[in-house]
Amino acid sequence: MSRDAAPKKRSVRISGHETSITLEEPFWQALRDIAEEQRVSVNQLMSDIDKDREGNLSSALRVYILQYFQEKSAQQTF
């Protein structure tokens, strides 16, 4: 496993609460890219995802990222 694929734990503030989230670096980068594209902070993006999630936040973030890029890819093929 490359170093970039190793999970990284980060402390973040979501909806006013401190929490730790563990994600692999490519997912952290994807969150930064999506947040920049949507003109929101990464913490705001994570708060929005957190409001609609079921289960584990790290998993919800990964699923959101996957769905985001799948939808973006589908839009570009038309």
Secondary structure as GFF3:
##gff-version 3
##sequence-region A 1 78
A	DSSP	three_ten_helix	3	5	.	.	.	ID=ss1
A	DSSP	beta_strand	7	14	.	.	.	ID=ss2
A	DSSP	beta_strand	17	24	.	.	.	ID=ss3
A	DSSP	alpha_helix	25	38	.	.	.	ID=ss4
A	DSSP	alpha_helix	42	52	.	.	.	ID=ss5
A	DSSP	alpha_helix	57	76	.	.	.	ID=ss6
###
